[in-house]
Amino acid sequence: MWVIPKSSLCQLLENSPVFQQVLHRWLREPEVAEYLGTRHGFGDQELNQWLDRAAANLIQHARISESVPLVRNRDRFCELGGKLRRIPWLARLDSAEVAALSEHLVYRRFRRGETLFHQGDPADRLFILEHGQVSLIDPRKKARLPLQLKCRDGFGAMAFLAGCPYSVSAIATKKSAAWLLRREDLPHLLGHFPAFSHRFETALEDSLFASYLQAKHGLARERVQRWRRRAVKSLKNGEPAPSILAGGNTREHQDVPVAIWLGIMLDGIPESLSSSVGMRQQGLSRRRILLMWTSIMLLTGIGAAAGNHFMTSAPPNIFAFLEGLAAGAMLTMIAQTMLPEAYIKGGSIIGFSTLMGFLCAIYFTTLH
C-alpha cells in the first residue's frame, strides 16, 4: 500500500489552494458525518460545531482542527517522575521538567496489532510507552528478532530529533497506551522551557546519535557535523533543530567517492590509449611509455593509502579544497589540451563522442 503521512497532507494544504477547496467540500460529505457519529459518538450539534470550526480553520490557517479532544493524562505521567528509559536526554527529569513536558504530550491507546509507525515514515512523533508492549521491527532484516519495549520505554527519539524517517516499524503486540510528543509542539516547549534546549544539545553531541545517522540513514559524517552545528544554533535561539534532510535527499548520496573512482577509470582508459599513441608518434620507446603510465598508477595507489591513513579525521573544508583543486586541474587540462587536439585530429565527431562520454559517466553513477 501507499502511506500518506499527515505531515505531507498538512504541507499540501499550505501550498495548494485547489486541495484546500477539495477538502473543504469533502468535509460536508455525508460519510464524514457518519464516521464521526458512528466511530466517535458525535451528536448532531457537536458535529455541526466541529464542521463549522474545521471549515473556518481550513480557510484562515490552511489546517484541520482536531475532531477528538486531545487526552494528556498528565497525572499518570507525573507519577513516573521522569524515570524514562531509552531516551538519555529525557532521563532524570526534575519535577518542573516533568510538569512542563506533560503539558505537551498527547496520550493515545493502541489495539493489539496496530502499527504506530512504519519504517520510512517522517518521524514527527516521539513515543513513551505507558503500558502494554511494542515491538520494533526492521523489515529489511527479517532474521533479526524484534526489540520488545515495555512500560516507560521511549522510542523513535533519534529520528524525531533529527527530523529524518523512522528506521524501523513499531507495532503494538499487546493492548498498549503511549504518550506522543509531536514535532509541532516543540517550538512552544523550547520557547518556554530552555532546560529542554540544553537537553537536546546534549543529545546532539552524543557519539551514538552520529553513529545512528551514519549507519541507519547513510548520512556522511561531514553532513552530520554541519547539521549539528546548525541545530545547536537553532536550539540556542529557542527554536527546534531543522530537519537534517532539509534541502537534500532522503538518503545521502554516499557513493560519491565510488563515482569519482569510476570516473577516473572511465577517463583513464581512453586517455592512456590515445596518449600512448601520441607518445609513440613522437618517438618515445615502449619501455618509457610503460614506465610513465606505471608511475601514475603507483602514485595514485600511494595517494589512496595516504588519504586512508591521514585524511579520515580531516575537516570537511580540506576535502572540499582537494576535490575542487582536482576538478579544476582536470577541467583546465581538458579545455586547453585534450579537446583542441581531439578536434584538430578528429573533426566534428568530437562533439558526439564528448556527449557520449558524459552520458556514460552519468549512467554509471546512477547505478549505485
Beta strands, then each sheet from edge to edge (+ up, - down):
strand 1: 105-110
strand 2: 115-117
strand 3: 125-131
strand 4: 134-137
strand 5: 147-149
strand 6: 154-155
strand 7: 169-172
strand 8: 176-182
sheet 1: 1+ 8- 3+ 6-
sheet 2: 2+ 7- 4+ 5-
end
